[in-house]
Amino acid sequence: MNTVANIGEKEMRAIAQNVWSATLGLELQAVSENVRTVDDPTLIASVQITGAWQGGVSVHCSCAQARRFAALMFGAEASASDTRDAMGELTNMVGGNLKGCLTGPAQLSLPTVFEGSEVQFAIHGAQRLRQVCMQCEEGSISVVLWEQNGAEGRTS
């Protein structure tokens, strides 16, 4: 059976911590909840996982923080396009590592990036399965694992 039972909060944190450390040189620390203020414009990047299990992963942070991540990734002041590319790539790396924890065939979609104030985000037909919040010197992020309704035990 292809489940995400082996992907708990501990594994999600470890994957995000490894990606942020290896890619940006930043250490993420676990926090109990996202500490961003509601007024911060938000950037959300997501990828979907299809195959034996259906779902996705999204990474949420402030737009200002995403620009700082992009500047670290590209070594220069980041444009809006660079910022979307950087967050898409970070999310793609997190999603790829989570996909690797699954058994059975799985494919990862290209990243999709959303930004704005008071953004409400969900993956159509999916429920939020797990969320972890972390913080570094650049601010806080949250990583959400989504599962398509009825995805448990799917074979194609």
C-alpha positions in Angstrom: 0.0 0.0 0.0 1.3 3.5 -0.9 0.8 5.7 2.1 2.4 8.8 3.5 2.3 7.2 7.0 6.1 7.1 7.0 6.3 10.9 6.3 5.6 12.5 9.7 6.4 16.0 11.0 9.9 14.9 11.9 10.7 13.7 8.4 9.1 16.9 6.9 11.2 19.1 9.1 14.4 17.1 8.3 13.8 17.4 4.6 13.2 21.2 4.7 16.2 21.7 7.0 18.4 19.8 4.6 17.2 21.7 1.6 17.6 25.2 3.3 21.0 24.3 4.7 22.4 22.8 1.5 20.9 25.4 -0.9 20.9 28.6 1.2 23.3 28.0 4.0 20.5 28.7 6.5 19.6 26.6 9.6 15.8 26.1 10.1 14.6 25.6 13.7 11.2 24.1 14.5 8.6 26.4 16.0 5.1 25.5 17.1 3.3 27.9 14.7 4.1 30.3 11.9 5.1 33.7 13.4 4.5 35.9 10.4 2.0 38.6 10.7 -1.2 38.5 8.7 -0.4 41.8 7.0 2.7 40.4 5.3 2.2 39.7 1.6 2.5 36.0 1.1 4.3 33.8 -1.4 3.2 30.2 -1.7 4.9 27.7 -4.0 3.5 24.2 -4.6 4.1 21.0 -6.5 1.8 18.1 -6.9 2.7 14.4 -6.6 0.9 11.9 -8.8 1.1 8.2 -9.2 0.5 5.4 -6.7 -0.2 8.2 -4.1 -1.8 11.5 -5.0 -1.1 14.8 -3.2 1.2 17.7 -3.0 3.4 19.9 -1.0 3.4 23.7 -0.5 5.9 26.1 1.1 4.6 29.3 2.5 6.5 32.4 3.5 6.4 36.2 3.2 7.2 37.8 -0.1 10.1 39.8 1.5 11.5 36.6 2.9 11.2 34.9 -0.4 13.3 37.7 -2.0 16.0 37.2 0.6 16.0 33.5 -0.1 16.3 34.2 -3.8 19.2 36.7 -3.2 21.0 34.0 -1.2 20.4 31.4 -3.9 21.5 33.6 -6.9 24.1 35.7 -5.1 22.5 39.1 -6.0 19.5 41.2 -5.4 16.5 39.2 -6.7 14.0 40.3 -9.2 10.3 39.2 -8.9 11.0 36.5 -11.5 14.1 35.3 -9.6 12.1 35.2 -6.4 9.4 33.0 -8.0 12.1 30.7 -9.6 13.9 30.4 -6.2 10.8 29.5 -4.3 9.6 27.1 -7.0 13.0 25.4 -6.9 13.1 25.1 -3.1 9.6 23.6 -3.1 10.6 21.3 -6.0 13.5 20.0 -3.9 11.3 19.5 -0.8 8.6 17.8 -2.9 11.2 15.6 -4.6 12.6 14.4 -1.3 9.1 13.8 0.1 8.2 11.8 -3.1 11.3 9.7 -2.5 9.8 8.6 0.8 6.8 7.0 -1.0 6.7 3.5 -2.4 5.5 2.9 -5.9 5.7 5.1 -9.0 5.4 8.8 -8.5 5.8 11.9 -10.6 6.4 15.5 -9.5 4.7 18.4 -11.3 6.4 21.6 -12.2 6.1 24.2 -9.4 3.4 26.8 -9.2 3.9 30.0 -7.4 1.2 32.3 -5.9 1.7 35.7 -4.2 -0.4 38.4 -2.7 -2.1 39.7 0.4 -4.6 37.6 2.3 -3.9 34.6 0.0 -6.1 31.5 0.7 -4.5 28.4 -0.7 -5.6 24.8 -1.1 -5.0 22.1 -3.6 -8.3 21.2 -5.3 -9.8 18.0 -4.0 -7.1 17.6 -1.3 -7.0 18.0 2.4 -4.2 19.3 4.6 -2.5 16.3 6.0 0.4 17.7 7.9 2.0 21.1 8.5 5.4 22.0 10.0 6.5 25.5 10.8 10.2 26.5 11.0 12.1 29.7 11.5 15.6 31.0 10.6 17.3 34.3 10.7 15.5 35.3 7.5 12.0 34.6 9.0 9.5 31.8 9.2 8.3 29.3 6.7 5.6 26.6 6.8 5.6 23.4 4.8 2.3 21.7 4.2 1.7 18.1 2.9 -1.6 17.7 1.1 -3.4 14.4 0.2 -6.0 14.0 -2.5 -9.3 12.8 -1.2 -9.4 9.1 -1.7 -5.7 8.9 -2.4 -5.0 6.1 0.1 -4.3 2.8 -1.7 -4.7 4.3 -5.2 -2.9 2.1 -7.8 -2.5 4.5 -10.8 
